């Protein structure tokens, strides 16, 4: 009988991605306080030294994981926008409601975000990433609102309002999915858009 090797080999890009994904899973399961090089290495099935080969410490790996998770959310929104066609209001609806469907509406993603958010107050690099990420989301939303005819002087506040609504509904949907269904979150968001856009 042969035993499975403790560690596996992979191409550099695949190994780097596997470490990022392992970090996100550990963050979701253990939170920021329980995330360590050792825990990530065990999750990824590699030696702790290999983590150091690809990342200059745990902080760099966590930051890369934050960027990766944000990119996955952006890709889901991009796909929703692509599927909405060219109609400005359909694109705005798609942007807003994408957060209430998989892969964005997920308890695991929520747990990962909570771990990232807990670091915003203690790590300047994560705070900068957070600010950059939310600025980019709001800018996209402002552009969609502008395409729908929202006056320029109202774009910023409307985008902030809609972002807060999306975040609140997404949070409750992920925390307590039995409270309301995704289609209800979408309906609530669309009603708010009717008043703002």
C-alpha positions as CSV (number, residue, x, y, z in Angstrom):
1,X,0.0,0.0,0.0
2,X,1.4,3.4,-1.0
3,X,0.8,6.5,1.1
4,X,-0.1,9.9,-0.4
5,X,2.9,12.3,-0.3
6,X,2.6,15.0,2.3
7,X,3.3,17.7,-0.3
8,X,2.6,18.0,-4.0
9,X,4.3,19.7,-6.9
10,X,2.6,22.2,-9.3
11,X,3.5,24.8,-11.9
12,X,4.4,28.2,-10.3
13,X,1.3,30.1,-11.3
14,X,-0.9,27.2,-10.2
15,X,0.9,26.8,-6.9
16,X,0.6,30.6,-6.2
17,X,-3.1,30.4,-7.0
18,X,-3.6,27.4,-4.8
19,X,-1.9,29.2,-1.9
20,X,-4.2,32.2,-2.4
21,X,-7.3,30.0,-2.5
22,X,-6.1,28.1,0.6
23,X,-5.5,31.4,2.4
24,X,-9.1,32.5,1.6
25,X,-10.5,29.2,2.9
26,X,-8.5,29.4,6.1
27,X,-9.6,33.0,6.6
28,X,-13.2,31.9,6.1
29,X,-12.9,29.1,8.5
30,X,-10.5,30.5,11.2
31,X,-10.8,34.2,10.8
32,X,-7.8,36.6,10.7
33,X,-6.5,35.6,14.1
34,X,-6.4,31.9,13.1
35,X,-4.7,32.4,9.8
36,X,-1.0,31.5,9.7
37,X,1.6,30.3,7.3
38,X,1.4,26.9,8.8
39,X,-2.4,26.7,8.6
40,X,-2.4,27.8,5.0
41,X,0.4,25.4,4.1
42,X,-1.6,22.5,5.6
43,X,-4.7,23.6,3.8
44,X,-2.8,23.8,0.5
45,X,-0.9,20.5,1.1
46,X,2.6,22.2,0.9
47,X,5.5,22.9,3.2
48,X,5.4,26.1,5.1
49,X,8.7,27.0,3.4
50,X,7.0,27.0,0.0
51,X,4.6,29.7,1.2
52,X,7.7,31.9,1.8
53,X,9.0,31.1,-1.6
54,X,5.9,32.6,-3.3
55,X,5.0,35.3,-0.8
56,X,7.0,37.7,1.4
57,X,5.1,36.6,4.5
58,X,1.6,36.1,5.7
59,X,0.7,39.8,5.1
60,X,1.5,39.6,1.4
61,X,-0.5,36.4,1.0
62,X,-3.5,37.8,2.8
63,X,-3.4,40.9,0.6
64,X,-3.1,38.8,-2.5
65,X,-6.1,36.7,-1.3
66,X,-8.1,39.9,-0.8
67,X,-7.3,41.0,-4.4
68,X,-8.2,37.5,-5.7
69,X,-11.5,37.4,-3.9
70,X,-12.4,40.9,-5.1
71,X,-11.5,39.9,-8.7
72,X,-13.9,36.9,-8.4
73,X,-16.7,39.2,-7.3
74,X,-15.9,41.6,-10.2
75,X,-15.9,38.7,-12.6
76,X,-19.4,37.7,-11.5
77,X,-20.6,41.2,-11.9
78,X,-19.0,41.5,-15.3
79,X,-20.7,38.3,-16.4
80,X,-24.1,39.7,-15.2
81,X,-23.5,42.9,-17.1
82,X,-22.5,40.9,-20.2
83,X,-25.7,38.9,-19.9
84,X,-27.9,42.0,-19.5
85,X,-27.2,43.4,-23.0
86,X,-27.0,47.0,-23.9
87,X,-30.1,48.5,-22.3
88,X,-28.8,50.9,-19.5
89,X,-31.5,50.0,-17.0
90,X,-31.1,46.3,-17.6
91,X,-27.4,46.7,-17.0
92,X,-28.0,48.6,-13.8
93,X,-30.4,46.0,-12.5
94,X,-27.9,43.2,-13.4
95,X,-25.1,45.0,-11.5
96,X,-27.2,45.4,-8.4
97,X,-28.8,42.0,-8.4
98,X,-25.6,40.0,-9.1
99,X,-24.7,40.2,-5.4
100,X,-27.8,38.1,-4.5
101,X,-26.8,35.1,-6.6
102,X,-24.0,32.6,-6.5
103,X,-21.1,32.9,-6.4
104,X,-21.4,36.2,-4.7
105,X,-24.2,35.3,-2.3
106,X,-22.3,32.7,-0.3
107,X,-21.8,32.0,3.3
108,X,-18.2,31.1,2.7
109,X,-17.6,34.3,0.8
110,X,-19.2,36.2,3.7
111,X,-16.8,34.6,6.1
112,X,-13.9,35.5,4.0
113,X,-15.0,39.1,3.7
114,X,-15.5,39.4,7.5
115,X,-11.9,38.3,8.0
116,X,-10.7,40.9,5.5
117,X,-12.9,43.6,7.0
118,X,-11.5,42.8,10.5
119,X,-8.1,43.7,9.1
120,X,-9.1,47.1,7.7
121,X,-8.8,48.7,11.1
122,X,-5.3,47.2,11.8
123,X,-3.5,47.0,8.5
124,X,-2.9,50.0,6.4
125,X,-2.4,47.9,3.2
126,X,-5.7,46.1,3.6
127,X,-7.4,49.5,4.4
128,X,-6.0,50.9,1.1
129,X,-7.2,47.8,-0.8
130,X,-10.6,48.1,0.7
131,X,-10.8,51.8,-0.2
132,X,-9.6,51.2,-3.7
133,X,-12.0,48.3,-4.2
134,X,-15.1,50.2,-3.0
135,X,-14.1,53.2,-5.0
136,X,-13.9,51.1,-8.1
137,X,-17.3,49.5,-7.4
138,X,-18.9,52.9,-6.8
139,X,-17.3,54.3,-9.9
140,X,-18.8,51.5,-12.0
141,X,-22.2,52.1,-10.4
142,X,-22.0,55.8,-11.0
143,X,-21.3,55.2,-14.7
144,X,-24.3,52.8,-14.9
145,X,-26.5,55.4,-13.1
146,X,-25.2,58.1,-15.5
147,X,-26.2,55.9,-18.5
148,X,-29.7,55.8,-17.0
149,X,-29.9,59.5,-16.8
150,X,-29.1,60.3,-13.2
151,X,-28.0,63.9,-13.0
152,X,-24.2,64.3,-12.4
153,X,-24.7,66.1,-9.1
154,X,-26.7,63.1,-7.8
155,X,-24.4,60.3,-8.9
156,X,-22.1,60.1,-5.9
157,X,-24.9,60.0,-3.3
158,X,-27.0,57.6,-5.3
159,X,-24.1,55.2,-5.8
160,X,-23.3,55.3,-2.0
161,X,-27.0,54.7,-1.2
162,X,-27.3,51.8,-3.6
163,X,-23.9,50.3,-2.5
164,X,-25.2,50.4,1.1
165,X,-28.4,48.8,0.1
166,X,-26.6,46.0,-1.8
167,X,-24.2,45.4,1.1
168,X,-27.0,45.3,3.7
169,X,-29.2,42.9,1.7
170,X,-26.2,40.7,0.7
171,X,-25.1,40.5,4.4
172,X,-28.5,39.5,5.6
173,X,-29.0,37.1,2.7
174,X,-25.7,35.3,3.5
175,X,-26.2,35.4,7.3
176,X,-29.9,34.3,7.4
177,X,-30.9,32.9,4.1
178,X,-34.2,31.7,5.6
179,X,-35.3,35.3,6.3
180,X,-35.9,36.2,2.7
181,X,-35.1,34.8,-0.7
182,X,-32.7,36.1,-3.3
183,X,-35.6,37.1,-5.6
184,X,-37.0,39.2,-2.7
185,X,-33.6,41.0,-2.3
186,X,-33.6,41.6,-6.0
187,X,-37.1,43.1,-5.8
188,X,-36.2,45.3,-2.9
189,X,-33.1,46.6,-4.8
190,X,-35.1,47.2,-8.0
191,X,-37.7,49.2,-6.1
192,X,-34.9,51.4,-4.6
193,X,-33.5,51.8,-8.1
194,X,-36.9,53.0,-9.4
195,X,-36.7,55.8,-6.9
196,X,-33.0,56.7,-7.6
197,X,-32.5,56.0,-11.3
